[in-house]
Amino acid sequence: MTKTKRTFSAEDRMSILQEAERTGFMETCRKYNLSPNLLSRWKRKYLATGSTVSSKPGRKPLDPELVQLREENERLKRLVARQALELEVKTELLKKTPLPSQRRSS
Protein backbone atom coordinates (compact mmCIF):
# COMPACT_ATOMS: atom_id res chain seq x y z
CA MET A 1 0.00 0.00 0.00
CA THR A 2 1.49 3.32 -1.06
CA LYS A 3 1.16 6.46 0.96
CA THR A 4 -0.26 9.46 -0.78
CA LYS A 5 0.49 12.91 0.52
CA ARG A 6 -2.64 14.79 1.42
CA THR A 7 -2.74 18.51 0.95
CA PHE A 8 -5.09 20.78 2.83
CA SER A 9 -5.96 24.27 1.70
CA ALA A 10 -5.69 27.14 4.16
CA GLU A 11 -9.48 27.17 4.50
CA ASP A 12 -9.47 23.44 5.31
CA ARG A 13 -6.77 23.93 7.92
CA MET A 14 -8.66 26.78 9.58
CA SER A 15 -11.91 24.78 9.67
CA ILE A 16 -10.10 21.77 11.17
CA LEU A 17 -8.50 24.02 13.81
CA GLN A 18 -11.86 25.55 14.67
CA GLU A 19 -13.37 22.09 14.93
CA ALA A 20 -10.49 21.03 17.20
CA GLU A 21 -11.28 23.93 19.52
CA ARG A 22 -14.95 22.95 19.66
CA THR A 23 -14.80 19.15 19.85
CA GLY A 24 -11.36 18.45 21.24
CA PHE A 25 -7.82 18.21 19.98
CA MET A 26 -7.25 14.45 19.99
CA GLU A 27 -10.72 13.63 18.68
CA THR A 28 -10.14 15.87 15.67
CA CYS A 29 -6.73 14.30 15.08
CA ARG A 30 -8.33 10.83 14.99
CA LYS A 31 -11.19 11.96 12.77
CA TYR A 32 -8.90 13.40 10.07
CA ASN A 33 -6.04 10.94 10.72
CA LEU A 34 -3.62 13.74 11.54
CA SER A 35 -0.60 13.82 13.77
CA PRO A 36 -1.04 15.94 16.90
CA ASN A 37 2.27 17.62 16.01
CA LEU A 38 0.89 18.66 12.64
CA LEU A 39 -2.23 20.10 14.20
CA SER A 40 -0.09 21.99 16.74
CA ARG A 41 2.05 23.38 13.92
CA TRP A 42 -1.07 24.58 12.07
CA LYS A 43 -2.33 26.15 15.27
CA ARG A 44 0.90 28.09 15.76
CA LYS A 45 0.96 29.15 12.13
CA TYR A 46 -2.65 30.20 11.66
CA LEU A 47 -3.99 31.16 15.08
CA ALA A 48 -1.01 32.42 17.07
CA THR A 49 0.49 34.60 14.33
CA GLY A 50 -2.83 36.07 13.26
CA SER A 51 -2.58 34.79 9.71
CA THR A 52 -5.78 35.02 7.78
CA VAL A 53 -7.29 32.50 5.45
CA SER A 54 -7.58 35.10 2.75
CA SER A 55 -3.82 35.50 2.43
CA LYS A 56 -2.71 34.29 -0.97
CA PRO A 57 -0.08 31.58 -1.38
CA GLY A 58 3.42 32.89 -1.83
CA ARG A 59 2.66 36.16 -0.04
CA LYS A 60 3.61 37.00 3.49
CA PRO A 61 0.62 37.37 5.79
CA LEU A 62 0.04 40.88 7.05
CA ASP A 63 0.86 41.71 10.62
CA PRO A 64 -2.41 42.26 12.54
CA GLU A 65 -0.97 45.41 14.10
CA LEU A 66 -0.15 46.76 10.64
CA VAL A 67 -3.69 46.04 9.43
CA GLN A 68 -5.11 47.81 12.49
CA LEU A 69 -2.88 50.83 11.91
CA ARG A 70 -3.91 51.03 8.26
CA GLU A 71 -7.59 50.92 9.20
CA GLU A 72 -7.08 53.64 11.80
CA ASN A 73 -5.16 55.72 9.25
CA GLU A 74 -8.03 55.46 6.76
CA ARG A 75 -10.56 56.39 9.45
CA LEU A 76 -8.53 59.44 10.45
CA LYS A 77 -8.14 60.52 6.80
CA ARG A 78 -11.93 60.39 6.37
CA LEU A 79 -12.37 62.39 9.57
CA VAL A 80 -9.94 65.10 8.43
CA ALA A 81 -11.57 65.23 5.00
CA ARG A 82 -15.02 65.65 6.58
CA GLN A 83 -13.76 68.43 8.85
CA ALA A 84 -12.06 70.19 5.93
CA LEU A 85 -15.30 70.05 3.94
CA GLU A 86 -17.30 71.46 6.87
CA LEU A 87 -14.77 74.27 7.28
CA GLU A 88 -14.96 75.10 3.57
CA VAL A 89 -18.76 75.21 3.64
CA LYS A 90 -18.76 77.47 6.72
CA THR A 91 -16.22 79.80 5.08
CA GLU A 92 -18.37 80.06 1.94
CA LEU A 93 -21.47 80.81 4.03
CA LEU A 94 -19.61 83.54 5.91
CA LYS A 95 -18.55 85.14 2.64
CA LYS A 96 -22.18 85.24 1.44
CA THR A 97 -23.67 86.48 4.74
CA PRO A 98 -23.36 90.26 5.26
CA LEU A 99 -21.93 91.49 8.54
CA PRO A 100 -24.35 93.14 11.00
CA SER A 101 -22.66 96.56 10.54
CA GLN A 102 -23.18 96.35 6.77
CA ARG A 103 -26.89 95.56 7.20
CA ARG A 104 -27.64 98.79 9.11
CA SER A 105 -25.97 101.10 6.64
CA SER A 106 -27.70 99.58 3.63
Secondary structure, 3 states (H helix, E strand, C coil): CCCCCCCCCHHHHHHHHHHHHHHCHHHHHHHHCCCHHHHHHHHHHHHHCCCCCCCCCCCCCCCHHHHHHHHHHHHHHHHHHHHHHHHHHHHHHHHHCCCHHHHHHC
